[in-house]
């Protein structure tokens, strides 16, 4: 399940160009059992993955 949460967060950040705080809120719709702290952690991890991937493409 962790991978699906990260995938959804990365998708919202990268493909939908959603701001981090919006993604934190949107994850609640998809994964209602996650706490705010957990959602923030997943969004931060996804943010790091998305931006490190972009650095690799430079």
N, C-alpha and C positions, 0 to 999 in steps of 0.2 A: 504494500500500500504506500510505503514511503516514496517509492519511485513514481507512482501515479500522482502523488501530491506535488512532488518536485516538477514533474512533467507539466502538470496543469499550471503551476505558478510560472514556469519558464515560458510556456505558451502565451499566457496572459501578458507577461512582461514584454516578450520579444515580438510576437506576431500581432498582438492586439494593441501594443504600445500603451498599456495601462500603467499609471503611476504605482509605485510600491504600495502606498496605503490603500488604493483601490483594490489591488490584488489581494491584500490581507483580508479585506472585507468580502471580496468575491469568493475566496476559498471557503468562507463560512457557509456559502450556499451549496458548495460541492461536498464539503467534509464537515458537517455540523458538529461532530464530536470533538473536533480540534479546539483547543483553547486559543485565546488571543496570542499568548506567548508562543505556542507551537506554530500558529499560522505565520507570525512574524519571523520565526526562525527559518521556516521553509521558504518564505519569500526572500530572505537574505541569502540563503543557499542558492536559490534559483538565480537571483541577481548576480551573484558571484560567477555562476556557471555561464550565464548569458554573456557577461562582460568579459570573462576570460576567453570565451570562444571568439568574441569579436576581436580581441587583441591578437589571437593566433592568426586571424585572417588578414592582418595588416601587412 
